[in-house]
Amino acid sequence: MQLFVGLGNPGSRYARNRHNIGFMAVDAIARFHRASPWRSRFQGQVTEVSLGGERVLILKPETYMNESGRSVAEAMRFFKISLAETTVFYDELDLRPAKLRVKVGGGNSGHNGLRSITAHCGNDYRRVRLGIGHPGHKDIVHSYVLGDFGKAEEPWVEDLCRAVAEEAELLAAGQDAQFQNRVHLAMEARGWTDVKRPGEKAADDKN
């Protein structure tokens, strides 16, 4: 069994926050692949899905972002799932909006959800980085990530989550580069080649 983890904060208050795009991505995977009903388990919400013949447990921790690792560790222990079989979907400030990158291990970039998972489980899990862009100054990062996506942002968020869901079988098969490329091509085909963050006047993409 593999484990797909979406990071976010529980409850309607946070549902459309930029910080919750990890929840949105795994919700899209569950819908697209007709997963079993969500149920409460491992201090979170879980469902199961078959992706290209691979059995995948999808988890949305309900411990709040800063304690995500408690929920992830519990699920990993119960099913004896290794770090190599664990994939975490989360919001990435250092990627431009609507971009996606996949990597294994690395730094946590100040992300409290990743920091908690690393503390409880180890660091060498796969990360699906969902770009939300940086607000431009560190002093406003907190309010930015806990702010809702604006109406102008919602179309690319929906398209990115759908592309992730459509190509999720490649991810489950370990074809990370192909998955990343297929999502990129899907977003390009939908016209999301240079998405600016709210209030941005000029592109400054270095990723």
ROTORMAR-654470 format. One line per field, with one value per residue (C-alpha): residue number from 1; residue in three letters; x, y, z. Coordinates in Angstrom, 3 decimals. Example, Ala and Ser with C-alpha at 12.3 -4.5 7.8 and 13.67 -1.06 7.14 Angstrom:
2
pos: c(1;2) $
code: c(Ala;Ser) $
east: c(12.300;13.670) $
north: c(-4.500;-1.060) $
up: c(7.800;7.140) $
***
This chain:
207
pos: c(1;2;3;4;5;6;7;8;9;10;11;12;13;14;15;16;17;18;19;20;21;22;23;24;25;26;27;28;29;30;31;32;33;34;35;36;37;38;39;40;41;42;43;44;45;46;47;48;49;50;51;52;53;54;55;56;57;58;59;60;61;62;63;64;65;66;67;68;69;70;71;72;73;74;75;76;77;78;79;80;81;82;83;84;85;86;87;88;89;90;91;92;93;94;95;96;97;98;99;100;101;102;103;104;105;106;107;108;109;110;111;112;113;114;115;116;117;118;119;120;121;122;123;124;125;126;127;128;129;130;131;132;133;134;135;136;137;138;139;140;141;142;143;144;145;146;147;148;149;150;151;152;153;154;155;156;157;158;159;160;161;162;163;164;165;166;167;168;169;170;171;172;173;174;175;176;177;178;179;180;181;182;183;184;185;186;187;188;189;190;191;192;193;194;195;196;197;198;199;200;201;202;203;204;205;206;207) $
code: c(Met;Gln;Leu;Phe;Val;Gly;Leu;Gly;Asn;Pro;Gly;Ser;Arg;Tyr;Ala;Arg;Asn;Arg;His;Asn;Ile;Gly;Phe;Met;Ala;Val;Asp;Ala;Ile;Ala;Arg;Phe;His;Arg;Ala;Ser;Pro;Trp;Arg;Ser;Arg;Phe;Gln;Gly;Gln;Val;Thr;Glu;Val;Ser;Leu;Gly;Gly;Glu;Arg;Val;Leu;Ile;Leu;Lys;Pro;Glu;Thr;Tyr;Met;Asn;Glu;Ser;Gly;Arg;Ser;Val;Ala;Glu;Ala;Met;Arg;Phe;Phe;Lys;Ile;Ser;Leu;Ala;Glu;Thr;Thr;Val;Phe;Tyr;Asp;Glu;Leu;Asp;Leu;Arg;Pro;Ala;Lys;Leu;Arg;Val;Lys;Val;Gly;Gly;Gly;Asn;Ser;Gly;His;Asn;Gly;Leu;Arg;Ser;Ile;Thr;Ala;His;Cys;Gly;Asn;Asp;Tyr;Arg;Arg;Val;Arg;Leu;Gly;Ile;Gly;His;Pro;Gly;His;Lys;Asp;Ile;Val;His;Ser;Tyr;Val;Leu;Gly;Asp;Phe;Gly;Lys;Ala;Glu;Glu;Pro;Trp;Val;Glu;Asp;Leu;Cys;Arg;Ala;Val;Ala;Glu;Glu;Ala;Glu;Leu;Leu;Ala;Ala;Gly;Gln;Asp;Ala;Gln;Phe;Gln;Asn;Arg;Val;His;Leu;Ala;Met;Glu;Ala;Arg;Gly;Trp;Thr;Asp;Val;Lys;Arg;Pro;Gly;Glu;Lys;Ala;Ala;Asp;Asp;Lys;Asn) $
east: c(0.000;1.071;0.125;-0.903;-1.138;-2.767;-1.792;-4.204;-6.238;-9.638;-12.959;-14.910;-12.990;-9.828;-11.333;-10.370;-7.089;-3.950;-2.456;-5.110;-4.263;-2.863;-6.334;-7.821;-5.431;-6.139;-9.876;-9.628;-7.783;-10.442;-13.302;-11.718;-10.836;-14.077;-12.487;-14.362;-16.262;-14.142;-14.037;-12.402;-9.193;-5.594;-6.558;-7.725;-9.991;-9.035;-10.190;-8.787;-8.375;-6.824;-4.430;-3.273;-3.556;-1.722;-3.599;-3.363;-4.546;-5.354;-5.069;-6.082;-4.728;-7.133;-4.487;-3.994;-0.990;1.637;0.924;0.391;3.171;1.217;-1.538;0.863;3.017;-0.030;-1.175;2.341;2.778;-0.580;-0.097;3.713;4.105;7.653;8.824;9.555;5.856;4.651;3.766;2.855;0.943;1.397;1.476;4.851;5.643;8.831;7.008;4.996;1.208;-0.084;3.353;4.111;7.338;8.054;11.066;12.152;13.529;15.194;14.550;11.204;11.334;9.772;6.610;5.276;3.397;6.549;8.563;6.119;6.129;9.920;10.098;7.686;8.469;11.774;12.631;12.931;9.333;8.155;6.806;4.393;4.994;1.936;2.976;1.037;3.694;5.335;3.587;6.839;7.748;8.211;6.171;2.961;3.503;1.279;-1.727;-1.106;-1.136;-4.093;-5.988;-8.484;-7.720;-9.290;-11.917;-9.290;-7.140;-9.845;-9.812;-6.111;-6.417;-9.228;-7.318;-4.122;-5.935;-7.757;-4.490;-2.940;-5.929;-5.879;-2.201;-2.111;-1.592;1.842;2.714;1.587;3.738;6.800;7.051;7.654;9.235;6.493;3.813;5.357;5.667;2.109;0.707;2.840;1.551;-2.041;-1.698;0.001;-2.837;-5.321;-3.456;-1.767;1.771;2.510;0.156;0.841;0.219;-2.341;-1.058;1.945;2.744;5.665;6.764;9.793;9.833;13.180;11.899) $
north: c(0.000;3.569;6.662;9.957;12.814;16.175;18.961;21.598;22.743;21.177;23.007;25.356;28.398;27.189;25.278;27.739;28.937;28.816;26.682;24.039;23.298;19.937;18.979;20.193;18.069;14.798;15.567;15.808;12.471;10.805;12.206;11.459;7.869;7.114;6.435;4.838;7.188;9.288;8.105;9.267;7.441;8.170;11.623;12.560;11.691;8.703;6.990;4.252;4.218;2.013;3.882;1.752;-1.361;0.247;0.362;3.884;5.222;8.950;10.881;14.410;15.020;16.873;17.728;21.188;21.868;22.172;18.661;16.853;14.387;12.784;11.683;10.604;8.574;6.750;5.698;4.667;2.515;0.813;-0.215;-0.557;1.993;3.195;6.734;5.633;4.774;8.088;11.158;14.558;17.239;20.793;24.509;25.813;29.516;29.206;28.066;30.419;29.944;26.984;25.327;21.846;20.072;16.632;15.806;13.309;14.606;17.994;20.966;21.927;25.583;26.806;24.753;23.646;20.656;19.252;20.043;18.030;15.046;15.046;15.186;12.280;10.096;11.036;13.216;11.024;11.052;12.262;15.809;17.158;20.915;22.901;26.455;29.326;32.037;34.202;37.396;39.325;39.921;37.462;39.615;38.927;35.218;34.116;36.166;35.214;31.439;31.627;33.833;32.387;31.989;34.912;34.473;35.097;32.293;29.650;28.541;27.648;25.974;23.770;22.976;22.133;19.815;18.153;17.629;16.076;13.740;12.795;11.854;10.347;6.809;7.869;9.094;5.818;3.960;5.944;7.795;11.161;12.941;11.812;12.826;16.272;16.725;15.612;18.029;20.823;20.087;19.977;23.370;24.801;23.522;25.275;28.569;28.707;29.503;32.687;33.013;35.992;36.091;38.622;42.165;41.162;43.370;41.566;37.966;37.013;33.237;31.672;28.150) $
up: c(0.000;-0.722;1.263;-0.360;2.164;1.467;3.850;5.116;8.094;8.887;8.894;6.639;7.906;6.147;3.223;0.448;1.990;-0.146;2.648;1.894;-1.740;-0.574;0.683;-2.622;-4.681;-2.864;-2.867;-6.667;-6.860;-4.709;-6.832;-10.206;-9.329;-7.456;-4.098;-1.214;1.143;3.480;7.094;10.311;11.161;12.175;13.517;10.054;7.140;4.988;1.842;-0.388;-4.148;-6.815;-9.107;-12.012;-9.873;-6.943;-3.648;-2.232;1.121;0.927;4.191;5.181;8.721;11.016;13.603;12.055;9.885;12.614;13.933;10.610;11.404;14.251;11.869;9.112;11.507;12.871;9.387;8.372;11.475;11.143;7.512;7.728;4.947;4.316;3.588;0.005;-0.381;1.063;-1.028;0.452;-1.469;-0.183;-0.975;-2.159;-1.774;-3.816;-6.963;-9.114;-9.043;-11.096;-11.286;-9.953;-9.060;-7.596;-5.441;-2.793;0.494;0.751;2.985;4.472;3.308;6.543;5.932;9.317;7.913;6.326;9.456;11.566;9.187;9.078;12.885;13.368;10.337;8.700;5.728;2.629;1.453;-1.943;-2.133;-4.728;-4.561;-5.658;-6.465;-4.908;-5.366;-2.720;-1.572;-1.893;1.746;4.606;6.997;5.082;4.365;7.264;6.178;2.536;3.020;5.423;2.996;0.534;-3.143;-4.981;-7.683;-10.370;-8.907;-8.573;-12.257;-12.258;-8.845;-10.161;-13.361;-11.482;-9.067;-11.961;-13.866;-10.753;-10.456;-14.132;-14.016;-10.506;-11.820;-13.080;-9.599;-8.032;-10.576;-9.542;-12.843;-11.223;-14.197;-16.563;-14.054;-13.654;-17.419;-18.134;-15.547;-17.023;-20.532;-19.284;-17.618;-20.691;-22.889;-20.610;-20.950;-17.538;-18.687;-16.710;-13.771;-11.536;-7.827;-6.564;-6.962;-9.063;-12.059;-13.693;-13.982;-11.916;-12.312;-11.450;-10.779) $
***
